Amino acid sequence: MKRILLSLTLLLSMAMTMQAQVERPKIVIGLVVDQMRWDYLYYYNDEYCNGGLKRLLHEGFSCENNMINYIPTITAIGHTSIYTGTVPALHGIAGNTFYEDGKKVYCCDDSTVISIGSNGKAGQMSPRNNHATTIGDMLKVATDFKAKVIGVALKDRAAILPAGHSADAAYWFDVEAGHFITSSYYMDKLPKWMEKYNEKHGTAPGKDIRYQPEAITMTFDMAKAILENEKMGEGKETDMLCVSISSTDLIGHTYGTRGKENHAAYIQLDKDLADFFNLLDKRYGRDGYVFFLTADHGAVHNPNFLKNNKIPTGGFSTGETAKTLISALKSKFNTSEQLIKHITTCQLYLDNEAINRAGLKRDDVVAFIKQEILKNKLVAFVIDQTKAATETVPALIRERAINGYDSKRSGDILIIPQANVYPSSVKPDFKGTTHTLWNPYDSHIPLVFMGWNVPQGATARITNIVDIAPTICAMLHIQMPDACIGEPIKEIVK
């Protein structure tokens, strides 16, 4: 009788243990397509194959009005916000570059580490400038750091910032070396498999193929190599691979949002994505992985293209405006001090020490700057970022300015041009594009989920870039990142 009771007890204990196990997919894969406007899902749709972006839309769940809820809309910020679920005011990545304590800082600069895989400085990078944790960090914590998390992209920031602080690795392409490298932040030497991969797939040192569609394929191939050689998704815990396609941004900046170059890039992306999905299906089964596609920002149409089609546009240069302002400030306040210290796209950094030395009040200087800039008809608003909450601007712009402002790293003055005004001077032969503003062309980005426990469908309600991280974390039943302000997307997490 005792044996029977013992057996029943053991069986009950085993059943309870099995019930208590948290159900999770084998792997989560995030794909960020740099500079992908939301409408690219449909603009080239007739030419997409059935297995790539069309499959994603047909089988997955699309958030059709997914928005970036901060200014500026920049690559480093976008990649960070996607995976942290928060905004620059909290994660601190205020741009690709920003000024801190008067010094220009690249978002991933880290002089305490060295390059691994090359002899140059391209590997002196880490995620240490990011104040917040990522999805990958929280997955690590939830699994006692047994889960494997890796980032890969051509751009260093697009590999490093998504993967997070506790990532096993992040790999990016060093043009000078002609292959993928990493940093001593992650490891002391490249894995043997990667050394062999670089020998076989590397390019001639100094040859920059990042502006070609073939570089899109290169990134997917590297992602596949990571999945295979690191045996991701094959262990007991859920792993995560963060992939970013950088060539779409480089091509867009050079050739614009229309034309054969951009067309070729997205057709190649679609083809490579279909091939990637086939690999994921074979390795994990169609329901064995969670996949999401999004972008770090969009892009404005080329101003010459708009002008030729009778759409109001123009070019506003912060740098040229600042030069005029510096002279006007000296004249207005009768001082030899240079009151504007640094200039970035649509932002001015004041020299508060110089203002004090001149015996001036900051508010008076700011008021004059705003007055002078607003004389330009191409400018809609000028915001004192330290007082953005009380500025007379539309609520949406005010909220995004506040969300994008880091008091230690952002500029003092934020310039908001009129719609479709290019944030730089424009030459008649200019073909490219850029991004940085609040407008839908920069802030409306795709967001589509597919795979494990993802329903098929779409929603037209507003979702935000910061909702991605809490959605994935809710699906995995893990804590959301520590500075997260987003909310799980209720249509996906029920």
N, C-alpha and C positions, 0 to 999 in steps of 0.2 A: 504493500500500500504506500509505504514511504517513497519507494522508487517511482511509483506512478505519479504521486504528488510532486516529486522533484522534477520529473520529466515535464509535467504540465506547467510547472513554474518556469522552467527553462524555455519551453515553447512560448509561453505568454511573454516572457522577457524579450525573446527574439522578435516576436511580433510587434511589441511596443517599440523596440529599437528601430525596426524597419519602418514603422509608421512615423517615427520621430525624425527620420532622415529628411533633410531639406531637398526638395526636387529642384535641380538646376540643369542648365544645358552643359554640354561638354566645353563649349568655348563661346566667348563673345567677340565679335569682330566689328570694330568701328571703322568706317571709311569716310574720310573728309576729302572732298574734292575742292581744292583751293580755287576760289573765285567762281564757283558754280552758281550762277543765278538760278532762282527757282524755275524760271520759264524755260531753261534748257531741258527740263524733263519732257517738255512738249514741243519746243521749237524744232528739234531734230527728230521727233518721235517717229515720223513716217519712215525714217531710214534706220532706226534702231533694229537690231535683231530681236528675236523672240526670247532669247535666253538671258539678256542683260538688264537694261533699265526697264524694258517692257515687262519682263518677268517680275522685277521688283515691284512695279506698280500693280500688276495683276494679282500677285500672290501676297503682297505685303500690305502694310497699313501706312497711308501717306497723310502727313500733316500738311495740308495745302497752304496754310497761312502761318508758317513758322517764321518768326521774326527775331532779329537781333535787338535786344532791349538796352543798348548802350551806344554811346559815341566815344571814340571813333571805331569804325568797322575795319579792323586791321588783322592781318594774318595771325600774329602771335596771340593777340587777345582772343580771337575766335577759337583757335585750337584749345586755349586754356579754358575758356568759358564753357565749351562743349563738355569737357571732361571733369570740370570742377563744379558745374552747376551754379556758377556765380559770376560776378561782374568785376571789372577792373578795380572798383572802389574797395573790393574785398580781397581779390587774389593778387592785386598789385602789378600785374603785367599791363602796363599803361600804353604799350605800343611795341612795335618791333624794336625800336630804340626809344629811350626816354632820358630825362635828366634827373639825377638824384644827387643831392648835396653839391650841386653845381657841375657834376661830371656826367658826360654822355655815357650811357650804359646800353649795351645790346642785351636784349631780353634773356639770353642764355649764357652770357659771359661768365666765366669762372676761371680766374687765374690760378686757382689752387689745384687744378687738374691738368692733365696732359692728353695729347692725342694718342689714341690707340689705333694702329693701322696705318699711320702716316707720320711723317716727321715735321709736318707743318703745324699751324695753330688752329686749324679747322675743328680740332677735337677738344679745344679748351672750352668746353660747354657743360652745363648741368642745369637741372630744374630749380636750383636754389633761390632764384629771384621770385619764384612763385610762392606766395604766402599760404596757399590753400592745398588741400589734398584732392586727389582725383578718384574716379571710379576704380582705377587699378589699385590705388593705395588702400581703398576701403575693402576691395576684394582680398587683398593681401592680409589685412588685419582680420577679416572674417574667417580666413582659412589658416590662421596662425602662420602666415607667410609661405604657405605651401603652393598656392596658386602661382602660375607663371604669367608675368605681364611684360610685353615687349612692344616698343614703338618703332616704326620704320617709315622713312620718307626721303625724298631728295634733299629737302631743307632740314637743317638741324633743328630749328624751333618746332617744326611740324612733327618731328619724331620724339623730341624730348619732352615738351610740355604736355602732350596728351598722356604719355606713359606714366608720368608722375614721379614722386620722390623715391619710392621703394621698388621701382621697376627692376627687372632682371637685366634689361638692356634697352638701348635705343640706338638705332643705326641710321646714318645719313650719308649722303654722297659727297665726297671731297673731289672737286674737279681737278685740283692740282695732283692728287694721287691717282685719280682715274678709277676709284672704286669706293665701296662703302667702308666707313670707319665708325669708331665710337670714342668714348671718353674714359679716362681712368676713374671717373665717378662710378662707373658700372663694373669695370673689370681691369685686370692687369695686362691681358693680351686677348687678341681675337680668338674665338673658337677655331679649332682646326678645320671644321667644315666651312667656315666663312673664309678662311685663308684660301682654301681650294676654290671656293665659289668666286672669289675676287680674281684669282688667277685665270679662271675660265671665262668670266663674264665682264671683267674690267675693260675700260677704254684706255686710249692713249693718254698719259698724264697731260693735263692742261686742255684736253679736248672737251668742250662744253656741249653736251648733247641734251641738256635739260630743256631746251626750247623746242625740241622735236617730239612728235607723237611717240616715237620709239622709246622715249624715256618713261612714258606712262607704262608701257609693257615692262620696262626694266624694274619699276617699282613693284608691280604685281609679281614678277618673277622672284624678286627678293622676298616678298611676303610669303610666297609658296615655299621657298627654301627654308624660311624660319619655321613655318608650320611643320615641315617634314623633319628637319634636323634637330629641332628643339622638342619634337614629339608633343607639340601643344595639343591640348584637348584629349590626351590619351591617358591622363592620370585620374586620380580619384576626385580631384578638385577642378572647378571651372577655371579655365585660363582666359587670358584676354590679349588680343592683338590689335594694336592701334595703327592703322595704315592711313597715310595721307598722300594724295596725288598732287604734286607741286607743279608739274609742267603746264597744267591748265592755266595757272596764274601767270606764269612767265610768258606763255604764248599770248594770253589776253592782254597783258600790259604792253606787249610789243605790237600786236596786230589788231586788237580791239575785240568787240563782242560779236562781230559779223565777219564774213569773208571765209576764204578757203582754209586758212590756218586754224581758226577756231573750229570750223566744221570738221576738219581732219582730226583734231584733238578729241572731240566728243564722240566721233564714230569709233576711234581707237579705244577710248575709255569704255564704250559700250561693249565692244568685241572682247576686250580683256576682262571685263566684269563677268560676261557670260562664261568665259573659260574658268574664271576664279570660282564662280558658283558651282560649276561642274566638279571642280576639285573638292569643294566643301561638301557637296552632296556625297561624293564617294568616301571621303574620310570620316564624316560624322553622321551621314544620313540627313535627309531634308529637315527633320525635326530635331537634329542634334546640336544645332547652333543658333545663336541670335546674331543677326546682322543688322546694322543700321548705316544708312548713307545720309550725309549732311554736308554743309559747306561752312567755311570760316567767315565768308562774306560774299557779296555779289560784285557787281561792277556797273558803272555808268556807261551808257553808249558813247562812242566817240563823238566829241563836239562838232567836228567837221561833218560827220555822218548826219548828225541831228540838224545842223544848219542847212545842209543840202536838201533836207526833207522838210524844211520850214518849221521845225520845232525850236522854240526859244532856247538858247544856250549861250555860252560864253566861257571865258577863262578868267579865274581869279587867282592871283599868285600871292600867297602869304608873305613870301620873301620880298617881293617887290614892294608890297604894301608896307612892310616893316621898315624898309630903307627910308621911305618917305616919312613914316611915323617918327623914326629916330631923330631926323632933322627937325620935324615939327615940334617934337617934345622939348628939344633943347631951346628952340625959339620961344615957345609958349611959356616955359618955366624958367627961362634965363639961366640955364645950367649947362655945364660942360659934361655932366655925367651922362652915360649911356644907360637909359632906364629900361631898355629891353635887352635881356641877356641872351636868350636862345629863341630860335624860330623852328617850328616844325609845321607840317601841313595843317593849316587851319587852327594852330595854337601858338600863342606867344607866352614866353616865360619872362616875367618881370624880374628886374634886379632890385629886390627890396632893400638891400644894403645901400645901393646907389641912391634910391629914393630917400632913404633916411639921411644919407650924407648931404643931399641937396636941400634938406629941410622941408621936404614936401610930404603931403598926405597921400597915401596910396589911393584913397577913394577919388581924389581930384585927378590923379594921373589916369586911373581907369576910366573915369568919366570922359576925359579928353580923348583917350584912345578910342573909346566906343563911338564918340561923336565923329571923329575923323574917318573911321572905317565905314561907318554907315552912310557916308557921303557917296560911296560906291553903290550904284544901283544894282550891282550883281550880288550884294550882300543882303541877306534877310534879317539876321540877328547877330548881335555880338553879346556874349555871355561872360560875366565875371564868374568864373567857376567856383570861387569861394563863397559866392552868394547866389548860386544857381536856383535855390529853392524859392527865392523871391523875385526872380527875373520875370518880366512880362513877355513870356513866350508861350506858345501852345504847350499844353500839359504833357503831351507825348514827348516833345523835344526836351522839355525841362527834366522829365524823369530820366531820359536816356543820358542827358548831360551829367546828372547827379550820379547815375550808375557807373559812368565811365571815368569819373574823377577820383584819382588817388592824390591826396593832399601832399604827398612827399615826392611824387613822380610826374604828375600831369602839369600842363601849362596853366597859367593864371587866366588867360583870355582864350575863349573858344569862339571861333568865327563860323557862322552858319550861312553858307551861300544860298542863293535862290535855287530852286529845283533845276536840275540838268546843267548847272554851272560847274564846269570842270575846275577842281581845286588846284590849278596851276595855269601858267600861261600856255597858250595854244598857238602852234605854228600851222600854216596852211597845209603842209604836207604831213602833219601828225596823224598817225593811224591807230594809235594805241588807246588804252583806257586805264582807269585806276579806281580806287575805292577809299572811303573814309567816313562817309556822311550817314545821316539818319534815314535818308530817303529809301523808298522800297527797292529801288534798283541796287542799293548797297546792302540793305538789311533784310530783304525777303529771300530766304534760303530754303532749299529742299530739306525735308526730313522724312525718310521712309524707313520703316522697320520691317523685317522679314524673318521667318524661321520659327524657332521654338516658342510655342504659346502665343504667337502674334496673330491676331485676327486679321482677316482680309477686309479691306475697306479704306475709308478716308474720312477726314473731318475738315470742314471749312472754318472751324472756330480758331481763334488766335491761340497759338502756342509760342513758346519762346525758346531760344537757344539754350537757356539755363534749365529747361525742363528735361533735357536729354539725360543728364546724369542721374537725377532722382528716379526717372522712369526705369533705366537699366538696373539701378540699385534695388528698386522695389520688385522688379522681376526676379532678381537673384536673392531676395530676402536678406539684404545686407544694409547696413547703415549708409545713408547718403553722405557725400563729402562734407567736411566740417564747416565750410563756409557757404554751403549750398543755399540758394534762395529760390530755386525753381520748385515746381510741383510735378509729381508723377502725372503722366498723360492718362487720364481716366479711361479712355477708350481702349488702351493697351493693357493697363494694370487694373484689373477689375476685382 
